[in-house]
């Protein structure tokens, strides 16, 4: 993604980019920082178990889904 963003600087602006360890169950810190970044689009590359946990916590925070 980083290379594509550099090659297309006017396509969109990355306001938050953070990785997490596989097997993580608590995404509250990452999600709060993402929410604070006020992003219009949220992309996540995660295994199914992490994705489900992340989505659950995201909606519990009162965020609307655009996934």
C-alpha positions in Angstrom: 0.0 0.0 0.0 2.7 2.5 0.9 4.3 2.3 -2.5 0.9 2.8 -4.2 0.2 5.8 -2.0 3.5 7.4 -2.9 2.9 6.7 -6.6 -0.6 8.3 -6.5 -0.3 11.2 -4.0 -3.6 12.8 -4.9 -5.7 9.6 -4.7 -6.2 9.6 -0.9 -4.4 10.5 2.3 -3.5 7.9 4.8 -4.3 9.3 8.3 -3.7 6.1 10.3 -1.5 3.1 9.6 -0.7 0.7 12.4 -0.1 -3.1 12.6 -1.2 -5.5 15.3 0.0 -9.0 16.3 -2.0 -12.0 15.1 -3.9 -13.6 18.0 -4.8 -10.2 19.4 -8.2 -10.1 21.2 -8.4 -6.5 22.4 -8.3 -3.9 19.7 -9.7 -1.0 21.8 -6.4 1.0 21.7 -5.9 0.7 18.0 -9.6 1.4 17.3 -9.6 4.4 19.5 -6.6 5.8 17.7 -8.2 5.1 14.4 -11.4 6.8 15.5 -9.4 9.9 16.7 -7.7 10.0 13.2 -11.2 10.7 11.8 -10.7 8.5 8.8 -13.4 8.2 6.1 -12.4 4.6 5.1 -11.0 1.9 7.3 -9.1 -1.1 5.8 -7.9 -4.0 7.8 -5.8 -7.0 6.8 -6.7 -9.6 9.4 -7.5 -13.2 9.9 -11.1 -14.0 10.3 -11.0 -14.3 14.1 -9.2 -11.0 14.5 -11.6 -9.4 12.0 -14.7 -10.6 13.9 -13.3 -9.3 17.2 -12.3 -6.0 15.7 -15.7 -5.5 14.1 -17.5 -6.3 17.3 -15.3 -3.8 19.3 -15.7 -1.2 16.5 -19.5 -1.3 16.7 -19.5 -1.4 20.5 -17.5 1.9 20.3 -20.5 3.4 18.5 -18.7 3.6 15.1 -20.7 3.0 12.0 -19.7 0.3 9.7 -18.3 0.9 6.3 -16.5 -2.3 6.1 
